Amino acid sequence: MTSSQKKAVETYRNRLTEKGLARFEVVGRDADRDLIRALAKRLAEGGKEAAHLRKTVQSSMTGTSPTRGAILEALRRSPLVGADLDLKRPRAPGRKVSL
């Protein structure tokens, strides 16, 4: 490599480091190339989706079952949280049924 190419590579790697990213190489099947790239891209973006994806992949790889409270956690993430819904219904005696 020429000195300008070396400098360009060094600058690129420094920018990645500043963003908290690292470049690495993996070995896998050719058919999985697009999947691995999409996964890496999504994880690098960060945010809630990346955290959820990371957690899902980690639990899949370790073979652990979901932790207790996962349903409650999902309900707390619901868009209806804080919507002040009135879920009470009137209590009325049952109707008579002829059998």
ZADREN-137586 format. One record per residue: residue number from 1; chain; z, x, y of N, C-alpha, C in turn. Coordinates in pm, 1 decimal. Each point is the difference from the previous one (the first is absolute). Last residue first. Layout:
REM residues N
   resi   chain       n.c3       n.c1       n.c2      ca.c3      ca.c1      ca.c2       c.c3       c.c1       c.c2
    NUM       A          Z          X          Y          Z          X          Y          Z          X          Y
...
END
This chain:
REM residues 99
   resi   chain       n.c3       n.c1       n.c2      ca.c3      ca.c1      ca.c2       c.c3       c.c1       c.c2
     99       A     2993.4    -8301.4    -2470.1      -59.5       69.5     -115.1      -34.9      -97.6     -103.1
     98       A       86.0       17.5      556.4        3.9      -84.2     -117.1      -70.6       72.6     -114.2
     97       A      268.7      171.4      461.2     -123.6        6.0      -76.1       17.1      -84.9     -125.6
     96       A      227.0       83.0      529.6       15.8      -49.5     -136.1     -136.7        0.4      -67.8
     95       A      150.7      346.6      395.7      -51.0     -134.9      -20.9       14.8      -37.3     -146.9
     94       A      326.6      343.8      297.8     -123.0       -7.5      -77.2      -45.4     -144.0      -18.0
     93       A      281.6      162.0      433.1       21.4      -28.7     -141.5     -134.1      -15.0      -71.0
     92       A       36.9      325.8      414.2       -9.1     -143.3      -23.6       26.6      -25.9     -148.3
     91       A       13.2      401.9      408.7       48.6      -30.5     -134.1        1.6     -150.9      -16.8
     90       A     -316.1      332.1      330.8      101.7     -104.4      -11.6       36.7      -24.6     -146.0
     89       A     -150.3      483.7      172.5      -65.0     -127.7      -26.2      107.8     -105.8      -20.1
     88       A      -91.1      534.6      226.0       90.4     -102.1      -52.1      -79.0     -128.0      -23.9
     87       A     -153.7      425.3      198.1      -27.2      -21.6     -140.5       93.3     -102.7      -63.3
     86       A     -210.6      196.2      484.9      103.3      -92.5      -43.6      -31.2      -38.6     -144.6
     85       A     -126.8      464.4      296.7      -47.6     -115.5      -74.7      118.5      -86.7      -41.2
     84       A      -74.3      431.7      289.3       92.2     -112.0       16.9      -52.7     -127.3      -64.9
     83       A     -172.6      471.3       12.2      -80.5     -112.8       45.5       85.0     -125.1       21.6
     82       A      109.3      463.8     -173.7       31.1      -32.7      138.3      -77.9     -118.2       53.7
     81       A     -215.2      211.2     -408.3      135.5       39.0       36.2       21.2      -28.7      148.3
     80       A     -417.3      -52.4     -249.3       77.1     -118.0       37.8      145.2       33.5       36.1
     79       A     -336.0      314.8     -168.4      -29.0      -35.5      139.3       79.5     -122.0       46.8
     78       A      177.3      353.5     -383.6      -84.3     -117.7       16.4      -25.3      -30.0      147.1
     77       A      288.7      339.1     -217.3     -122.6       43.8       66.8      -92.7     -117.2       30.4
     76       A      404.3      -62.9     -240.8       36.5       43.4      135.4     -120.4       49.7       78.5
     75       A      -46.8     -118.3     -457.1       25.1     -119.3       81.3       35.1       36.3      143.9
     74       A      -50.6      348.6     -311.2     -129.4      -62.9       27.8       17.8     -124.2       86.5
     73       A      388.4      215.7     -153.0      -69.9       86.3       97.1     -134.3      -60.8       38.9
     72       A      242.3     -207.6     -343.0       64.3      -23.1      129.3      -68.3       82.3      109.3
     71       A     -141.0       74.4     -434.9      -42.5     -133.3       42.9       59.8      -31.4      136.4
     70       A      126.3      401.0     -210.0     -138.0        7.4       46.3      -49.2     -136.1       48.8
     69       A      440.1      145.1     -199.4      -12.8      -43.6      138.4     -141.7        0.9       52.3
     68       A      127.4      331.0     -394.7       61.3     -129.1       28.1      -17.3      -32.4      147.5
     67       A     -369.0      317.4     -211.1      143.7        0.6       23.0       51.4     -140.5       27.2
     66       A     -434.4      131.8     -316.3       39.4      -24.6      138.9      151.8       -8.3       13.5
     65       A     -170.6      298.6     -397.1      -20.0     -139.1       37.9       43.2      -19.2      144.8
     64       A     -201.3      462.9     -224.4      122.1      -74.3       29.9      -35.0     -142.2       38.4
     63       A     -291.7      391.9     -113.0       25.6     -101.7     -100.3      126.6      -79.0       25.0
     62       A     -246.6      368.0      244.7      128.5       29.3      -63.3       34.6     -101.5     -106.9
     61       A     -402.1      -46.8      254.0       -3.0      131.2      -63.2      130.1       31.9      -73.1
     60       A      -40.0     -400.9      252.2      -94.2       -4.3     -111.0       -0.5      132.2      -76.9
     59       A      249.3      -34.1      395.4       66.3      -74.5     -106.4      -90.9      -11.1     -122.2
     58       A     -180.3      212.2      379.7      112.2       76.8      -53.7       68.5      -73.6     -114.0
     57       A     -341.1     -222.8      236.3      -55.7      107.5      -82.9      112.6       82.1      -62.3
     56       A      126.0     -337.7      301.6      -62.5      -57.9     -118.5      -52.7      107.8      -93.4
     55       A      172.8      128.8      420.5      108.1      -48.4      -85.9      -56.5      -55.1     -131.1
     54       A     -305.1      130.1      331.5       69.4      117.5      -52.0      108.8      -41.3      -98.8
     53       A     -222.1     -340.5      235.5      -89.4       61.0      -97.7       67.0      119.9      -66.3
     52       A      226.0     -203.7      355.7       -2.1      -89.7     -115.8      -85.9       59.4     -111.5
     51       A        8.2      229.0      406.2      131.0        9.2      -63.5        5.1      -87.2     -125.7
     50       A     -383.2      -22.0      268.0        5.8      129.1      -68.8      133.3       15.6      -72.3
     49       A      -58.1     -380.8      268.7      -88.3       -6.5     -116.5        5.0      129.3      -79.4
     48       A      237.7      -23.3      410.2       61.6      -80.0     -106.3      -84.9       -4.4     -126.2
     47       A      -79.3      427.1      314.3       28.2     -140.8       25.4       57.7      -70.7     -121.5
     46       A     -360.6      436.8       10.0      139.8      -34.8       24.3       16.7     -149.3       20.5
     45       A     -394.1      310.3     -100.4        6.8      -86.1      119.0      143.4      -36.1       35.1
     44       A     -117.4      248.0     -396.8        3.3       83.3      120.1       11.6      -83.5      126.8
     43       A      -52.4     -209.7     -425.4      132.3       60.9       10.1       13.3       83.0      127.7
     42       A     -420.7     -190.7      -99.3       96.6     -105.9       30.8      140.9       57.2       17.1
     41       A     -342.4      294.1     -141.1      -23.7      -43.3      137.8      102.9     -103.6       42.6
     40       A        0.1      146.9     -448.4       47.7      105.6       90.5      -15.6      -41.3      146.0
     39       A     -177.8     -289.2     -326.6      146.0        3.7       -9.4       57.5      102.1       97.4
     38       A     -464.5      -18.0      -46.3       48.3     -119.5       70.1      152.5       -3.8        0.1
     37       A     -205.6      344.3     -244.8      -22.5       19.3      143.8       52.3     -118.2       80.5
     36       A       11.1      -27.6     -469.1       96.4      100.0       47.2      -15.2       22.4      150.5
     35       A     -313.3     -285.6     -208.0      134.4      -58.4       -5.2      103.7       95.8       56.8
     34       A     -445.0      149.5      -52.9       12.5      -93.7      112.5      137.8      -63.3        5.5
     33       A      -90.7      294.9     -369.3       -8.7       68.7      129.4       21.7      -95.1      118.0
     32       A      -19.6      -66.0     -501.4      116.9      -34.6       80.7       -4.9       57.3      141.2
     31       A     -333.0       85.1     -343.9       -0.8     -144.4       25.1      115.1      -43.8       89.8
     30       A      -39.1      449.5     -159.6      -96.8      -27.3      105.9       -0.9     -148.1       36.3
     29       A      443.8      235.2     -193.8     -130.5      -47.5      -48.2      -88.5      -35.3      118.6
     28       A      371.2      366.6       95.9       -1.2     -130.5      -65.1     -139.0      -35.7      -46.7
     27       A      344.6      369.6      297.9     -101.3       -2.8     -104.0        9.1     -134.3      -69.4
     26       A      131.7      192.6      526.1       45.0      -55.6     -127.1     -117.0        2.1      -98.4
     25       A      182.8      237.5      504.7     -106.5      -28.0      -94.8       60.7      -55.8     -128.1
     24       A      147.6        9.2      559.8       19.1       55.1     -133.7     -110.2      -47.4      -92.0
     23       A      225.3        9.5      544.9     -124.1       -8.6      -77.7       28.5       62.6     -135.2
     22       A      336.0     -258.1      372.3      -35.2      124.1      -68.8     -127.8      -23.6      -78.8
     21       A      317.4     -224.3      451.0      -86.9      -12.6     -116.2      -25.4      137.0      -61.0
     20       A      230.9     -134.9      422.1       84.8      -16.8     -117.7      -79.4      -15.9     -128.1
     19       A     -152.7       96.4      460.1        3.7     -142.2      -34.6       90.1      -27.8     -119.8
     18       A      -73.1      444.8      144.5       61.2      -70.2      112.8       12.9     -149.2      -27.3
     17       A     -232.8      267.4     -311.0      143.2       28.0       -4.9       73.3      -72.2      111.9
     16       A     -471.7      -17.4       -5.0       56.7      -77.6     -110.5      151.8       16.6       -6.4
     15       A     -231.8      264.0      308.4        0.1     -140.4       42.9       59.1      -89.6     -108.8
     14       A      -63.8      453.1     -105.9      109.8      -15.2       96.8        9.6     -144.0       49.7
     13       A     -360.1      116.9     -278.3      125.3       -3.7      -75.7      120.4      -14.2       92.0
     12       A     -422.9       55.9      201.1        4.0     -126.5      -73.4      131.7      -14.0      -75.8
     11       A      -85.2      408.0      212.0       25.6     -103.6       99.6       12.8     -136.7      -67.0
     10       A     -129.0      363.1     -270.0      139.4       15.1       42.3       38.4     -108.3      101.3
      9       A     -449.3       23.7     -135.1       83.0      -45.1     -112.0      147.4        6.3       38.8
      8       A     -304.4      175.7      308.6      -16.4     -145.7       -9.0       86.8      -57.0     -111.7
      7       A      -21.0      467.7       47.1       75.6      -59.0      110.8       -7.4     -152.5       -5.0
      6       A     -257.4      242.6     -307.0      142.4       15.3      -31.3       86.5      -64.6      106.8
      5       A     -460.8       19.0       76.0       29.4      -96.4     -105.5      148.6        5.1      -37.9
      4       A     -160.7      315.8      306.4        0.2     -131.9       62.9       30.9     -108.8     -103.7
      3       A      -48.5      447.9     -145.7      125.3      -17.0       74.3        6.1     -137.3       67.7
      2       A     -287.8       37.8     -445.2        0.0       71.2      126.9      130.9      -28.7       72.5
      1       A      -65.6        1.6     -545.0        0.0      -83.3      119.1        0.0       87.4      125.0
END
